[in-house]
Each structure stands twice: as structure tokens, then as C-alpha cells.
């Protein structure tokens, strides 16, 4: 079993979801604890460098969980950076803002 950590913004994403979607997200996170390579590797998406991040689908591909592996050679923690809709690349735009914010601070 791997440790899962949600950055504060991802916790907020989770809180905004309705009940049925939350349950599906929880199931995917449980699966992720068993297999950190469950998701698909991301590279450059919509002019955003997401190298090192992965995505897994939730709710029939309507939502994404975007995460990265801390110390990928010897995985210690799976860090979730966002949970959001696929629609209009919403999740990727959120992630880009979070990455920029982290670079500044």
C-alpha cells in the first residue's frame, strides 16, 4: 500500500464534488494505493508542461485525478494535485495555476 497525499487545493477540489462523484473518486484513490501506475503519463498538454504527472479517469472519463509520484524510483508517496472535469481542459488549467503558484512561493 502506498501513501496518498492531497495538496490543499486538491482537498478543496474534492470537497466541491457531489456525493456520487466523491464515492467514485474514493474508489479510484483506493485502487491507486495498490497500483501507482494505474494512470496514464502526461507530457505537454495544452501548452502546459505536465511531465512527471499522471491522470486517471473517474465517472466515465468526465473527471480526472491528476497526480505525481514522489521519488518515482522508490515510490514513497502519491501526491494528488487536482480533481476536476475534463470539459474544456478545466483540470489542466487548474493544475497550471497551481504549478505557477508553487514556483513563486
trRosetta pair geometry for C-beta under 8 A, 3 or more apart (Angstrom, degrees):
i j d omega theta_ij theta_ji phi_ij phi_ji
1 33 5.2 0 -153 163 81 105
1 34 6.9 -33 -105 -85 62 55
2 32 7.5 -82 65 136 119 71
2 33 5.4 -164 52 -153 74 52
2 34 7.8 -142 13 -46 92 11
2 36 5.5 36 2 -59 169 112
2 75 5.9 -29 -122 131 131 119
2 76 7.8 133 -151 151 91 16
2 77 7.2 147 173 -125 95 23
2 78 5.3 73 128 -15 129 108
3 76 6.9 -11 36 151 115 60
3 77 4.8 -41 82 -112 107 73
3 78 6.9 175 88 22 51 71
4 29 5.8 74 -146 -173 169 105
4 32 6.6 84 -93 99 124 116
4 33 6.0 -73 -34 -82 114 90
4 77 7.5 138 -106 -165 15 72
4 78 5.1 -26 -107 70 66 101
4 80 6.5 24 -174 -18 96 111
5 70 7.9 17 34 -14 127 137
5 77 5.3 5 2 -177 118 122
5 78 7.1 163 24 80 70 48
5 79 5.0 -22 72 -109 100 69
5 80 7.0 -172 90 20 45 76
6 10 4.1 -132 -169 93 95 117
6 11 4.9 125 116 -60 125 75
6 14 6.8 -19 -159 -17 162 136
6 79 7.8 145 -99 -164 21 54
6 80 4.5 -25 -106 65 71 112
7 10 5.0 91 53 6 71 105
7 11 7.5 -131 97 -9 37 86
7 79 6.6 52 -42 178 91 99
7 80 6.9 -143 8 87 74 58
7 81 5.6 25 15 -117 128 55
7 98 7.3 113 101 -172 150 137
8 11 5.5 -50 -153 29 37 115
8 12 6.8 38 150 -18 65 100
9 12 5.5 -49 -155 33 38 115
9 13 6.6 46 144 -23 65 99
9 81 7.5 13 74 -174 110 57
9 82 6.9 -24 114 -91 106 76
9 94 7.5 174 155 169 127 108
9 98 5.5 -146 57 -106 164 127
10 13 5.2 -41 -149 29 40 118
10 14 6.4 45 150 -22 65 101
10 80 4.7 155 175 117 163 95
10 81 5.8 -169 -60 172 124 11
10 82 5.5 -121 -98 -82 90 26
10 83 5.9 92 -157 -5 83 90
11 14 5.7 -52 -153 34 32 114
11 15 6.5 34 150 -21 64 105
12 15 5.7 -53 -147 34 33 113
12 16 6.6 33 154 -22 64 106
13 16 6.0 -64 -159 32 30 112
13 17 7.3 38 148 -34 62 99
13 82 5.8 117 -47 -156 165 58
13 83 4.1 151 125 54 128 85
13 84 5.7 -85 -149 -59 126 85
13 94 7.5 95 -88 159 125 160
14 17 6.0 -47 -163 11 37 115
14 22 6.8 86 -174 -122 80 91
14 25 6.5 -170 -126 121 91 156
14 83 5.6 67 -70 42 68 148
17 21 4.3 -122 -176 93 114 116
17 22 4.8 150 100 -63 119 78
17 25 6.5 92 74 -8 176 143
17 63 7.9 39 -114 -121 125 157
17 83 7.0 -49 -47 125 130 127
18 21 5.3 81 58 19 72 105
18 22 6.9 -132 100 -13 31 95
19 22 5.5 -56 -145 32 28 115
19 23 6.6 28 159 -19 64 102
20 23 5.8 -50 -153 31 34 112
20 24 6.7 31 150 -15 64 104
21 24 5.6 -55 -151 39 37 111
21 25 6.2 39 150 -21 68 104
21 58 7.1 88 -162 137 81 121
21 59 5.6 -16 -122 -65 87 141
21 63 6.4 103 -159 -25 117 157
22 25 5.6 -55 -147 36 31 112
22 26 6.3 35 153 -22 65 104
23 26 5.6 -50 -148 33 32 114
23 27 6.6 35 152 -21 63 102
24 27 5.6 -49 -150 32 34 113
24 28 6.6 33 152 -17 64 103
24 58 5.1 129 128 -171 111 101
24 59 5.3 115 99 -61 162 78
24 63 7.8 119 99 51 125 134
25 28 5.8 -55 -151 37 33 110
25 29 6.3 33 152 -20 66 106
25 58 5.4 22 -86 -142 65 160
25 63 7.2 -62 -79 116 100 145
25 65 6.5 132 -143 -70 90 122
25 83 6.0 36 -133 -149 138 143
26 29 5.7 -54 -147 36 31 111
26 30 6.5 35 152 -21 64 103
27 30 5.7 -54 -153 33 32 113
27 31 6.6 32 150 -17 65 103
28 31 5.5 -52 -151 36 36 113
28 32 6.2 41 148 -24 66 105
28 38 7.8 174 -168 122 81 148
28 56 5.5 163 -175 118 126 133
28 58 5.3 -90 -23 -89 152 103
28 65 6.0 168 116 2 137 145
29 32 5.3 -50 -147 34 35 118
29 33 6.8 48 150 -29 62 94
29 65 7.2 -164 -72 -141 80 166
29 80 7.4 -36 -112 -62 109 147
30 33 5.7 -42 -157 19 35 116
30 34 7.4 25 149 -10 59 102
31 34 5.9 -63 -164 38 39 107
31 35 6.5 -32 161 40 74 98
31 38 5.7 103 130 -110 104 162
32 35 6.8 -88 -133 69 29 60
32 36 6.4 57 -176 -107 74 47
32 38 5.5 -112 -99 30 64 137
32 39 7.5 18 -111 -28 107 101
32 56 6.7 -132 -77 -8 113 160
32 65 7.6 -97 -54 106 150 146
32 67 7.2 80 -160 30 148 165
32 78 5.9 -168 152 130 114 166
33 78 7.5 -138 -93 27 48 139
35 38 4.6 103 101 -56 103 93
36 69 5.7 83 165 -99 135 116
36 75 5.4 -167 20 -155 168 165
36 78 5.3 -159 -122 -83 106 122
37 54 7.7 -142 -135 -118 43 160
38 54 8.0 111 69 148 62 140
38 56 5.6 18 112 -99 103 131
39 54 3.5 116 93 155 129 112
39 55 5.2 166 -168 74 120 25
39 56 4.0 -95 -91 -56 95 81
39 65 7.5 -118 -88 82 132 89
39 67 6.8 153 0 46 158 100
40 54 6.3 151 69 -158 30 81
40 55 5.7 -25 57 58 85 82
40 56 7.6 141 9 -84 71 49
41 53 7.7 122 -157 85 54 44
41 54 5.7 -46 -95 -100 42 79
42 45 5.8 -48 -166 -23 109 125
42 50 3.9 -35 124 112 126 121
42 51 7.3 -133 100 -83 73 24
42 53 4.5 -20 47 84 122 92
42 54 6.4 -175 -4 -101 88 22
42 55 5.8 78 -55 -17 113 101
42 66 7.3 3 -18 -139 151 104
43 49 7.9 -49 164 -147 52 57
43 50 6.6 73 101 68 10 80
43 51 5.7 23 -138 -85 54 75
44 47 7.1 8 179 -110 103 19
44 48 6.9 155 -157 71 60 41
44 49 5.7 -28 -101 -101 79 54
44 50 6.9 148 -104 25 24 77
44 51 7.5 -4 -53 -46 63 87
45 48 5.5 -27 71 58 72 96
45 50 5.3 -5 17 14 106 131
45 89 7.3 175 149 -141 107 119
45 92 5.2 -110 112 -133 124 145
46 89 5.1 79 -52 -154 162 160
46 92 5.4 109 38 120 132 146
46 93 7.6 -57 109 -64 148 74
48 92 5.7 167 42 173 150 102
48 93 7.9 -155 -51 -90 150 38
48 95 6.9 105 159 91 151 103
48 96 4.5 -100 -119 -86 132 112
48 99 7.7 134 -167 33 107 147
50 53 4.4 -66 175 42 91 127
50 66 7.5 -73 -156 -160 131 128
50 92 7.1 -78 -56 -136 143 97
50 95 6.8 37 -104 125 114 143
52 68 5.3 27 139 -135 89 121
52 69 7.8 -126 -177 39 78 75
52 72 7.6 -123 -144 -47 87 139
53 66 5.6 11 176 -178 124 97
53 67 6.8 152 -156 81 77 26
53 68 4.9 -62 -100 -74 62 93
53 81 6.9 -61 -126 29 123 139
53 95 7.5 72 -141 -170 170 148
54 66 7.2 166 83 -152 42 53
54 67 5.6 -25 61 67 90 78
54 68 6.9 144 11 -95 79 42
54 69 7.5 45 -3 -26 122 91
55 64 4.8 -28 -160 -162 112 116
55 65 6.9 146 -155 72 57 48
55 66 5.2 -23 -97 -97 80 72
55 67 7.9 146 -92 20 33 68
55 91 7.9 109 -125 113 121 144
56 64 7.1 138 68 -157 39 63
56 65 5.0 -12 56 54 92 100
56 67 7.6 0 3 15 101 111
57 60 7.6 -66 159 130 116 11
57 61 4.5 -29 -153 -97 133 60
57 63 7.3 120 -165 76 54 55
57 64 6.5 -38 -103 -102 49 64
58 62 7.4 -69 92 61 64 71
58 63 4.2 -38 72 79 100 106
58 64 7.0 177 20 -88 90 15
58 65 6.1 73 -23 -23 122 97
58 83 7.7 1 26 -154 149 98
59 62 4.5 -59 106 49 106 106
59 63 4.8 57 36 15 117 106
61 86 6.2 11 154 -34 72 158
62 85 6.4 -38 160 -137 75 77
62 86 5.8 -133 -166 16 29 109
62 87 7.5 6 -163 -31 75 94
63 83 6.6 19 174 179 116 78
63 84 6.5 -163 -148 116 82 17
63 85 5.8 -54 -101 -97 67 42
63 86 6.7 -128 -86 -24 16 83
63 91 7.7 112 -163 -58 58 136
64 82 7.5 25 99 106 94 97
64 83 7.3 -167 91 -143 50 43
64 84 6.4 -15 54 64 84 61
64 85 7.7 43 13 145 83 8
64 86 5.8 105 -27 -77 103 78
64 91 4.6 -139 59 43 117 172
65 80 6.1 -45 -177 -139 101 114
65 82 7.4 173 -153 92 41 53
65 83 5.2 -7 -105 -103 72 83
66 80 7.3 113 79 -160 47 65
66 81 5.2 -54 102 65 95 96
66 82 4.5 10 45 56 110 95
66 83 7.7 -159 19 -71 71 39
66 91 5.9 152 -20 159 123 119
66 92 7.7 131 -71 -87 155 57
66 95 5.6 -43 93 -83 160 140
67 78 5.5 22 167 173 138 92
67 79 6.1 158 -160 82 83 45
67 80 4.6 -43 -96 -100 102 56
67 81 6.2 162 -104 8 39 80
68 78 7.8 172 85 -158 32 57
68 79 5.4 -17 62 63 80 99
68 81 6.6 39 -1 -23 95 121
69 72 4.4 91 95 -97 121 77
69 75 5.1 -63 -166 -116 116 103
69 77 7.8 150 -162 85 49 50
69 78 6.0 -31 -105 -107 63 68
69 79 7.7 164 -103 19 13 82
70 75 7.2 98 64 -150 58 61
70 76 5.5 -63 94 62 102 92
70 77 4.1 9 38 61 129 94
70 78 7.4 -144 9 -78 85 19
70 79 5.5 80 -41 -21 105 114
71 74 5.4 -35 142 66 115 71
71 75 6.4 165 88 -110 81 27
71 76 5.0 44 46 5 126 105
71 77 7.7 79 26 28 94 76
72 75 6.4 8 -136 -79 33 80
75 78 7.1 18 -174 -62 118 78
80 83 7.0 14 169 -47 123 94
81 95 5.8 70 125 -124 121 98
81 98 6.2 163 -178 102 103 151
82 91 5.3 144 129 -163 128 89
82 94 5.2 140 -135 100 140 121
82 95 5.0 -104 -7 -74 150 90
82 98 6.9 -168 -62 7 113 152
83 91 7.4 -67 165 -121 12 117
84 90 5.1 -127 148 112 124 104
84 91 3.6 168 69 -88 107 85
84 94 5.6 119 -14 16 162 148
85 88 7.7 31 109 41 113 78
85 90 4.5 36 69 48 90 140
85 91 6.4 -174 62 -37 37 92
86 89 7.6 -14 179 -87 48 32
86 90 7.3 62 89 32 6 93
86 91 6.8 -23 -89 6 37 117
87 90 5.7 23 75 -10 72 117
88 93 7.9 -17 125 -7 85 135
89 92 4.5 -48 -179 44 93 116
89 93 5.7 99 118 -27 91 95
90 93 5.9 -62 -151 36 28 109
90 94 6.5 29 155 -19 65 106
91 94 5.7 -53 -151 35 33 113
91 95 6.3 34 152 -21 65 107
92 95 5.5 -51 -146 36 34 114
92 96 6.4 41 153 -25 65 101
93 96 5.6 -47 -149 29 33 114
93 97 6.8 33 153 -16 62 101
94 97 5.9 -58 -158 35 33 110
94 98 6.4 28 150 -17 67 109
95 98 5.5 -56 -148 38 34 112
95 99 6.2 36 154 -21 68 104
96 99 5.8 -53 -148 35 30 112
96 100 6.5 29 154 -17 64 105
97 100 5.8 -55 -149 37 31 110
97 101 6.2 33 153 -22 65 108
98 101 5.6 -52 -145 35 32 114
98 102 6.4 31 155 -19 64 106
99 102 5.8 -56 -149 36 30 110
99 103 6.6 34 152 -24 64 103
100 103 5.7 -53 -152 30 33 114
100 104 6.7 30 153 -19 65 106
101 104 6.0 -60 -155 33 31 110
101 105 6.5 7 159 -1 67 112
102 105 6.3 -65 -139 48 31 96
